[in-house]
């Protein structure tokens, strides 16, 4: 396949109304050619006879004898820490239900911590302080009157700045949408309100959860609470750092290829990507409608189960949501995983993973053996044969969504966002439509593997949190190729399958930085994910470690 010349690239952009200046035109030129070089290898897979998925294929769930437990909501287990800001949602909920903790007290504690720590963390885009206090007062009165709604009642949370909250800006993390103020809540916010949760505000995100943003909405890069010189990953940057820093009880992020699981890993918390279609996406900025989902981040896997319970299920406002019944996730927290078979996914434990991180994750996997699970290695070679597929799907669909607004407010978009959207505008239709076929092949292959394995595990990322990046690393063709080919990786393959996946803390590096490990289950089987994670966290304490935050001024 011949490369597109500079003149052809310039002409194709001009036809669509774009005239990017240098150096971004040159970066677009190299990136589109790198992407085309990758996509041409799809010929080797013969994906032409694989039909794209119009909806997620659901194969049902196996019958597991050890899958149900008696709910332990009312057990008087003492919190793992005295500081209410770092208690888990389950611990806070028990205290709130028994009237030993006031929702107003908890909300004020978080508002105070946000005022103290966020000027250096840059986790929030928009703080809703007055309304959140009123919501806390309402929750307190309801609970005092015996109208307790459940474990989310009186719990303060934040959401990624991509979700509609009535009367408050939803910018998608981009100046181009600074005037976007919705007149109704999105479905997820509405369901959290019904559960009694307190909405504290919107959280910093890479623009439209694309990843790679260089200049954020606040003009400051979000920081990692374990080390301010490092990033909290993305795109759900503020969703990860705010929970880890004890500014919120939990948060909502968005995940297309790993944007919840990555922040979960490097911030030392749990980050859940639910099965595609398990949650409504109504009122949420889109990146790729084939792959996007929202999901919770919290200090324990059990907390993500509590949050998911409050919001999961079919939504008539979003026809892509599944009508599969939502189980009672608390019943899966048995502590018993002896009937499960776990596959160590070799492609997520390759030499790309830093040796120290691999050793930490390997030790975490050994805990599952000790708990009685059958553990063995498994390989899905196809994961490494999908160069550019994730980029073609995401950036192509994002370009179709943003093309009009990009023309009128071009320089209000971040530099890297502009480059990616322009590349998406240039993908030839034949290759653009080939990518969903490759995605379906990847998904079918992973679903076949799940016929044998209940859970697939590996390292969430290559290592702990990396440095803050504020300038494009682009220098030429090599950087362009790495940028379009590396996107998605192992985490992205679970997205392509519509699978349920989570990152939870595996341990810490010698520098004291958290490292997460990745667990995935077949679509609609979050219950098994929660069962394994809960069993692991019952016998380990990695998730109970919190950043000392000695950097506070």
Secondary structure, DSSP 8 states (H G I E B T S, - for coil): -----HHHHHHHHHHTT----TTHHHHHHHHHHHHHHHHGGGGGGTGGGS---SS---------TT------TT-----S-S-GGGS-HHHHHHHHHTTSS-HHHHHHHHHHHHHHHHHHH--EEEE-HHHHHHHHHHHHHHHHTT----TTTT-EEEEETTB-BTTBB--TT-GGGTT-B-SS--HHHHHHHHTT-EEEEEE--SGGG-S--SS-TTSS---BTTBTTB---SSSHHHHHHHHTTS-SEEEEEESSSTTHHHHHHHTSEEEE--TTSS--TTB--S-TTT-EEEEEESSHHHHHHHHHHH-S-BTTBTTS--S----GGGG--S--TT-EEEEEGGGSSTTS-HHHHHHHHHHHHHHHHTT-EEEEE--GGGGG-TTHHHHHHHHHHHHHHHHHHHHSGGGS-HHHHHHHHHHHHS-HHHHHHHHHHHHHHHHHHHHHTTT-SEEEEESSSSS--B---S----SHHHHHHHHHSSSHHHHHHHHTT-EEEEEEEEE-TTS-EEEEEEEESTT-HHHHHHHHHHHHHS--GGG-----TT--
